[in-house]
Amino acid sequence: MHFSEDDQMSFESGLAAFEAKHFARAMQLLSPLAEAGHPDAQYRVAIMCQNGLGVVRQPETAVAQMRAAAEQGHAMAQHGLGFMYLEGDCVDKDPAQAVGWFEKAAEQGLAGSKTTLAMMYAQGTGVERDPETARRWYLAAGFDPDELDSLQR
């Protein structure tokens, strides 16, 4: 998907407003881009709707925008959607769905998703308990093998 220079400038202005915690302004700038399919804008709009930042909390919009960005391959949105399913925030709790989204984000290199997957495999949350797979995810996330041994005792 291609966005114009004007769209990119609107996104940058919206992102600056988001980062400055001027959420109402960020929503005003980012919503049209999110509706047009801009994954970074969708992710930020989802965060604001999920947490009631600059708008009244809107769980349905939050999950729709998070999913739209995640389906376009936005790693942070995949991670965010995974947490929505893990916690039952904006959606029905579904740890097995969470695993799938965390795996997509982990495959793109997100250490937080790798660590979350490791914990899920270690505890058997959404997947069958599998200490060896948990260990592999912990190592992939950058944990020290020696520290891991002491953690798993």
C-alpha positions as CSV (number, residue, x, y, z in Angstrom):
1,M,0.0,0.0,0.0
2,H,1.4,3.4,-1.0
3,F,0.7,6.6,0.9
4,S,1.3,10.1,-0.4
5,E,3.7,12.6,1.0
6,D,0.8,14.5,2.6
7,D,-0.3,11.2,4.3
8,Q,3.2,10.7,5.6
9,M,3.4,14.2,7.0
10,S,0.0,13.7,8.7
11,F,1.3,10.4,10.1
12,E,4.5,12.1,11.4
13,S,2.4,14.9,13.0
14,G,0.0,12.3,14.5
15,L,2.9,10.3,15.8
16,A,4.5,13.4,17.4
17,A,1.2,14.2,19.0
18,F,0.9,10.6,20.2
19,E,4.4,10.6,21.7
20,A,3.7,14.0,23.4
21,K,0.6,12.5,24.9
22,H,-1.7,14.9,23.0
23,F,-4.0,12.0,22.3
24,A,-7.1,13.9,21.1
25,R,-4.9,15.6,18.4
26,A,-3.2,12.3,17.6
27,M,-6.6,10.6,17.1
28,Q,-7.7,13.4,14.8
29,L,-4.6,13.1,12.6
30,L,-4.2,9.3,12.7
31,S,-7.9,8.1,12.4
32,P,-8.3,8.9,8.7
33,L,-5.0,7.2,7.9
34,A,-6.0,4.2,10.0
35,E,-9.2,4.0,8.0
36,A,-7.2,4.2,4.8
37,G,-5.2,1.1,5.9
38,H,-2.0,2.7,7.3
39,P,-0.7,0.0,9.7
40,D,1.4,2.3,11.9
41,A,-1.7,4.6,12.3
42,Q,-3.9,1.6,12.9
43,Y,-1.6,0.4,15.7
44,R,-1.6,3.8,17.4
45,V,-5.4,4.3,17.0
46,A,-5.9,0.8,18.5
47,I,-3.8,1.7,21.5
48,M,-5.7,4.9,22.1
49,C,-9.1,3.1,21.7
50,Q,-8.0,0.2,23.9
51,N,-6.9,2.5,26.8
52,G,-9.3,5.4,26.4
53,L,-6.6,7.9,25.4
54,G,-8.0,11.0,23.8
55,V,-11.3,9.2,23.3
56,V,-13.7,7.1,25.3
57,R,-12.5,3.5,25.5
58,Q,-13.6,1.7,22.4
59,P,-12.8,-2.0,22.7
60,E,-14.4,-3.0,19.3
61,T,-12.5,-0.4,17.4
62,A,-9.3,-1.2,19.3
63,V,-9.4,-4.9,18.3
64,A,-10.4,-4.1,14.8
65,Q,-7.6,-1.7,14.2
66,M,-5.0,-3.9,16.1
67,R,-6.1,-6.9,13.9
68,A,-6.0,-4.8,10.7
69,A,-2.4,-3.7,11.4
70,A,-1.4,-7.2,12.6
71,E,-2.7,-8.8,9.5
72,Q,-0.5,-6.4,7.5
73,G,2.5,-7.8,9.3
74,H,3.0,-5.0,11.9
75,A,5.0,-6.8,14.6
76,M,4.0,-4.6,17.5
77,A,0.3,-4.9,16.5
78,Q,0.8,-8.7,16.3
79,H,2.3,-8.6,19.8
80,G,-0.5,-6.3,21.0
81,L,-3.2,-8.5,19.6
82,G,-1.6,-11.5,21.3
83,F,-1.8,-9.7,24.6
84,M,-5.5,-8.8,24.0
85,Y,-6.2,-12.5,23.6
86,L,-3.9,-13.5,26.5
87,E,-5.6,-11.1,28.9
88,G,-9.1,-11.1,27.5
89,D,-8.8,-7.3,26.8
90,C,-11.2,-6.1,24.1
91,V,-11.8,-9.7,23.0
92,D,-12.7,-13.0,24.7
93,K,-9.7,-14.5,26.4
94,D,-8.1,-17.1,24.1
95,P,-4.6,-18.1,25.0
96,A,-4.3,-20.4,22.0
97,Q,-5.0,-17.4,19.6
98,A,-2.5,-15.4,21.6
99,V,0.2,-18.0,20.9
100,G,-0.3,-17.6,17.1
101,W,0.0,-13.8,17.2
102,F,3.0,-13.9,19.5
103,E,4.7,-16.4,17.1
104,K,4.1,-14.1,14.2
105,A,5.7,-11.2,16.1
106,A,8.5,-13.4,17.4
107,E,9.4,-14.5,13.9
108,Q,9.9,-10.8,13.1
109,G,12.4,-10.6,16.0
110,L,10.4,-9.1,18.9
111,A,12.1,-10.2,22.0
112,G,9.1,-9.4,24.1
113,S,7.0,-11.9,22.1
114,K,9.8,-14.5,22.3
115,T,9.9,-14.1,26.1
116,T,6.1,-14.3,26.4
117,L,6.0,-17.4,24.3
118,A,8.7,-18.9,26.5
119,M,6.6,-18.3,29.6
120,M,3.5,-19.7,27.9
121,Y,5.3,-22.9,27.0
122,A,6.9,-23.1,30.4
123,Q,3.5,-22.8,32.1
124,G,1.4,-24.6,29.5
125,T,-0.8,-21.5,28.8
126,G,-2.5,-21.8,25.4
127,V,-0.2,-24.6,24.5
128,E,0.8,-27.9,25.9
129,R,3.5,-27.4,28.6
130,D,6.9,-27.9,26.9
131,P,10.0,-27.0,28.9
132,E,12.4,-27.6,25.9
133,T,10.4,-25.2,23.6
134,A,10.2,-22.7,26.4
135,R,14.0,-22.9,26.7
136,R,14.5,-22.4,23.0
137,W,12.3,-19.3,23.1
138,Y,14.1,-17.9,26.1
139,L,17.4,-18.4,24.3
140,A,16.0,-16.8,21.2
141,A,15.0,-13.8,23.3
142,G,18.6,-13.4,24.4
143,F,18.5,-14.9,27.9
144,D,21.8,-16.2,29.2
145,P,21.9,-20.0,29.1
146,D,23.5,-20.2,32.6
147,E,20.8,-17.9,34.1
148,L,18.2,-20.0,32.4
149,D,19.4,-23.1,34.1
150,S,19.0,-21.4,37.5
151,L,15.6,-20.0,36.6
152,Q,14.3,-23.4,35.6
153,R,15.4,-25.2,38.8
